């Protein structure tokens, strides 16, 4: 009799847990955030010409808008797609501007949320970035950038829940973006943009 009661109790708890999880996922698996993000490139380029500390290419820092769409497979695990529109960046050679280019850097990460049931919910993530480079105007058209870059992305952040739907968010990402600068004579420099992305935003769960 005791074994039967224990088995029945375990079955009931399992059913309730499954029902509660299904209800939670059904009520709010989607999270959409809007962030203001400061993009700070690492600017680790090879010297133009191959040697020396001078003749280095740098890319400007800037603040950009960002739209992030997350889907929660479980209360702890989620996938996030990071989107924006093509961003224009200025390129300088030893402090002197030599042109501009645009890049579109969608990023997909898989996240683990440590305490999704708490008001303060930190998370970490890792994934992949694909950057499409276009509208390159360097050295009056004499130089070009490689058209795309694929690299790793690491992420850490925290959500501060206002209620069941709304939250505030702090987020930091390190993204691998690299490109070769080429002229008709060959490769001019290899540029490691590898920016830090520091964002603040608001989220809505539904």
Beta strands, then each sheet from edge to edge (+ up, - down):
strand 1: 30-40
strand 2: 44-45
strand 3: 57-59
strand 4: 62-72
strand 5: 77-83
strand 6: 87-93
strand 7: 96-104
strand 8: 107-113
strand 9: 120-138
strand 10: 144-145
strand 11: 148-161
strand 12: 166-175
strand 13: 178-183
strand 14: 186-192
strand 15: 196-205
sheet 1: 3+ 6- 7+ 9- 8+ 5- 4+ 1- 15+ 12- 11+
sheet 2: 2+ 14- 13+ 10-
end
